[in-house]
Amino acid sequence: MNKMEHITVVYFSPTGGTRKACLNLAMEMGKKVKDVDLCSLEGEYSFGSEDTVIVGVPVFGGRIPGYAAEKLTYLKGGGAVALTAAVYGNRAFEDALLELDDCLKAQGFRIGAGTALLAEHSMVRDVAAGRPDNQDRKEMADFGARILEKLEEEGWQEPQVPGNRPYRDWKQMPVIPLTNASCISCGLCAARCPVQAIPVSNPSSTDQARCILCMRCISVCPVKARSLPEQACAMLEQKLSPVRDIRRENELFL
Ligand SMILES: Cc1cc2nc3c(=O)[nH]c(=O)nc-3n(C[C@H](O)[C@H](O)[C@H](O)COP(=O)(O)O)c2cc1C
């Protein structure tokens, strides 16, 4: 039996939705919570078999971001229980949860439960706007109770989660965020970029070869000087218009 006293929440959350969704689950499980941002991990981070860890990543194109997959190799599971969260913006999570579980198994975790959770779409913010909301939070209390009940059982099994191998092929759009004349060169975007794609000396430029289009620079800019090119925005809005008025539900796989 896993004598859980606290839960560690490990996440990659460029615009904060993944972190919020995972913290909601952790807090509703009634344990002390430790917060670990994958962006600030620079070396190995080890767990042991008594640990329980919520690991959350955003869904990018039905996959997990390559940056997150790389950072997950810093985690050493040591038999710890992972509760996984593929956090997505109302379109679909496709192979992301399966890929996340596979990555963590390879790092020595046992998967206790998988979840697909909703958060605001970071590219088109009026899709799943305001999520996770109060209703999501209440649902996390139910998910948390069901997870704890399962982990109390002797000989519990890892969940079957949806998704296919090989994982779907996805390439990010060949665009970068643009900067307009209101940029005050404060350098916040450069400081917060997880992949150092924005030079501190010239924050209005972006290195396309490094940029993972995670939207953090756009979301942290205090004067809203950064945005995707208009054509890309129009294309995304059109692509997401069929899911704009749908409320997708969080899912739990035990
Ligand atoms: C490059 C990119 C690709 C995305 N692809 C998907 C997707 O395939 N399906 C989906 O529902 N949401 C997708 N989203 C939305 C994010 O998964 C969602 O907004 C997530 O909550 C962002 O996490 P964050 O707030 O922690 O950055 C994508 C977002 C970005 C930036």
The ligand as an SDF file (V2000), in Angstrom:
LIG
                    3D

 31 33  0  0  0  0  0  0  0  0999 V2000
    1.1580   24.3770  -30.1130 C   0  0  0  0  0  0  0  0  0  0  0  0
   -0.1220   24.0160  -29.4200 C   0  0  0  0  0  0  0  0  0  0  0  0
   -0.8430   22.9070  -29.8370 C   0  0  0  0  0  0  0  0  0  0  0  0
   -2.0400   22.5630  -29.1970 C   0  0  0  0  0  0  0  0  0  0  0  0
   -2.7180   21.4440  -29.5990 N   0  0  0  0  0  0  0  0  0  0  0  0
   -3.8650   21.0870  -28.9760 C   0  0  0  0  0  0  0  0  0  0  0  0
   -4.5660   19.9030  -29.3650 C   0  0  0  0  0  0  0  0  0  0  0  0
   -4.1230   19.1210  -30.2000 O   0  0  0  0  0  0  0  0  0  0  0  0
   -5.7560   19.6440  -28.7720 N   0  0  0  0  0  0  0  0  0  0  0  0
   -6.3010   20.4840  -27.8290 C   0  0  0  0  0  0  0  0  0  0  0  0
   -7.4240   20.2350  -27.3830 O   0  0  0  0  0  0  0  0  0  0  0  0
   -5.6350   21.5750  -27.3950 N   0  0  0  0  0  0  0  0  0  0  0  0
   -4.4310   21.8860  -27.9410 C   0  0  0  0  0  0  0  0  0  0  0  0
   -3.7300   22.9900  -27.5090 N   0  0  0  0  0  0  0  0  0  0  0  0
   -4.2230   23.7240  -26.3260 C   0  0  0  0  0  0  0  0  0  0  0  0
   -3.4580   23.3200  -25.0640 C   0  0  0  0  0  0  0  0  0  0  0  0
   -3.3460   21.9170  -24.9620 O   0  0  0  0  0  0  0  0  0  0  0  0
   -4.1540   23.8190  -23.8140 C   0  0  0  0  0  0  0  0  0  0  0  0
   -4.4960   25.1620  -23.9390 O   0  0  0  0  0  0  0  0  0  0  0  0
   -3.2950   23.6150  -22.5820 C   0  0  0  0  0  0  0  0  0  0  0  0
   -4.0960   23.7900  -21.4790 O   0  0  0  0  0  0  0  0  0  0  0  0
   -2.1580   24.6120  -22.4940 C   0  0  0  0  0  0  0  0  0  0  0  0
   -1.4750   24.3890  -21.2950 O   0  0  0  0  0  0  0  0  0  0  0  0
   -0.8070   25.5810  -20.4660 P   0  0  0  0  0  0  0  0  0  0  0  0
   -1.9130   26.5630  -20.1070 O   0  0  0  0  0  0  0  0  0  0  0  0
   -0.2600   24.9000  -19.2710 O   0  0  0  0  0  0  0  0  0  0  0  0
    0.2010   26.2100  -21.3370 O   0  0  0  0  0  0  0  0  0  0  0  0
   -2.5320   23.3560  -28.1230 C   0  0  0  0  0  0  0  0  0  0  0  0
   -1.8040   24.4840  -27.7140 C   0  0  0  0  0  0  0  0  0  0  0  0
   -0.6120   24.8080  -28.3420 C   0  0  0  0  0  0  0  0  0  0  0  0
    0.1550   25.9960  -27.8560 C   0  0  0  0  0  0  0  0  0  0  0  0
  1  2  1  0
  2  3  1  0
  2 30  2  0
  3  4  2  0
  4  5  1  0
  4 28  1  0
  5  6  2  0
  6  7  1  0
  6 13  1  0
  7  8  2  0
  7  9  1  0
  9 10  1  0
 10 11  2  0
 10 12  1  0
 12 13  2  0
 13 14  1  0
 14 15  1  0
 14 28  1  0
 15 16  1  0
 16 17  1  0
 16 18  1  0
 18 19  1  0
 18 20  1  0
 20 21  1  0
 20 22  1  0
 22 23  1  0
 23 24  1  0
 24 25  2  0
 24 26  1  0
 24 27  1  0
 28 29  2  0
 29 30  1  0
 30 31  1  0
M  END
$$$$
